Amino acid sequence: MQVLVRDNNIEQALRVLKKKLQREGVFREMKARRAYEKPSEKRAREKGEAVRRARKAARKLAQREGLIPGPKRKAPAARSRA
C-alpha cells in the first residue's frame, strides 16, 4: 500500500493511509487476531457475516425493483441569512 506525501503534509498523508487501511479491513483483522478464536466460533462468525451480506444484497435488490421503499432522504437544511 502506498500513500503520496505532497508538500510535506504528513497529517493529510496519515489520514489518507488510515482511510485506506480502514477500507481494506486491516484494523478489524488486527483486532480479531489479538486473541485466539476457536474454529467453531470462526465458522459461526463467518456464517453470520454471510447472512448479513445476503440480507443486505436482497434488501438493496428489492429497493431497486420498487418492492420496498428506499431509505428516507434527509431534507436539505434551510439556509439563514444573517
C-alpha positions as CSV (number, residue, x, y, z in Angstrom):
1,M,0.0,0.0,0.0
2,Q,1.3,3.4,-0.9
3,V,0.4,7.0,0.0
4,L,2.0,10.0,-1.6
5,V,3.1,12.9,0.7
6,R,2.5,16.2,-1.0
7,D,4.1,19.5,0.1
8,N,5.4,17.7,3.3
9,N,1.8,17.4,4.5
10,I,2.3,14.4,6.8
11,E,-1.1,14.9,8.5
12,Q,-3.1,14.6,5.3
13,A,-1.0,11.6,4.2
14,L,-1.7,9.8,7.5
15,R,-5.4,10.5,7.1
16,V,-5.4,9.0,3.6
17,L,-3.4,6.0,4.8
18,K,-5.8,5.4,7.7
19,K,-8.8,5.6,5.4
20,K,-7.2,3.0,3.0
21,L,-6.4,0.7,5.9
22,Q,-9.9,1.0,7.2
23,R,-11.4,0.1,3.8
24,E,-9.1,-2.9,3.5
25,G,-10.2,-4.2,6.9
26,V,-6.7,-4.2,8.4
27,F,-7.9,-2.7,11.7
28,R,-10.7,-5.3,12.0
29,E,-8.2,-8.1,11.3
30,M,-5.7,-6.8,13.8
31,K,-8.4,-6.6,16.5
32,A,-9.6,-10.2,15.6
33,R,-6.1,-11.6,15.9
34,R,-5.4,-10.2,19.4
35,A,-6.9,-13.3,20.9
36,Y,-7.3,-16.9,19.7
37,E,-10.6,-17.6,18.0
38,K,-11.8,-21.2,18.2
39,P,-12.6,-22.8,14.8
40,S,-16.3,-23.2,15.8
41,E,-16.5,-19.6,16.7
42,K,-14.8,-18.6,13.5
43,R,-17.3,-20.6,11.4
44,A,-20.3,-19.1,13.3
45,R,-18.9,-15.6,12.9
46,E,-18.3,-16.1,9.1
47,K,-21.7,-17.6,8.7
48,G,-23.3,-14.7,10.4
49,E,-21.4,-12.2,8.2
50,A,-22.5,-14.1,5.1
51,V,-26.1,-14.0,6.2
52,R,-25.9,-10.2,6.8
53,R,-24.3,-9.7,3.4
54,A,-27.0,-11.8,1.7
55,R,-29.8,-9.9,3.6
56,K,-28.3,-6.6,2.6
57,A,-28.0,-7.6,-1.0
58,A,-31.6,-8.8,-1.1
59,R,-32.8,-5.6,0.5
60,K,-30.9,-3.5,-2.0
61,L,-32.3,-5.5,-4.9
62,A,-35.9,-5.2,-3.5
63,Q,-35.4,-1.4,-3.2
64,R,-34.1,-1.1,-6.8
65,E,-37.1,-3.1,-8.0
66,G,-39.5,-1.0,-6.0
67,L,-40.8,-3.8,-3.8
68,I,-39.9,-1.9,-0.7
69,P,-39.3,1.8,-0.1
70,G,-35.8,3.0,-0.2
71,P,-34.0,4.8,2.7
72,K,-35.5,8.1,3.8
73,R,-33.6,11.0,2.4
74,K,-32.8,13.9,4.7
75,A,-34.3,17.3,3.6
76,P,-31.7,19.9,2.8
77,A,-31.0,22.3,5.6
78,A,-32.6,25.7,5.3
79,R,-30.1,28.5,5.0
80,S,-30.5,31.5,7.2
81,R,-29.3,34.9,6.0
82,A,-27.5,36.5,8.9
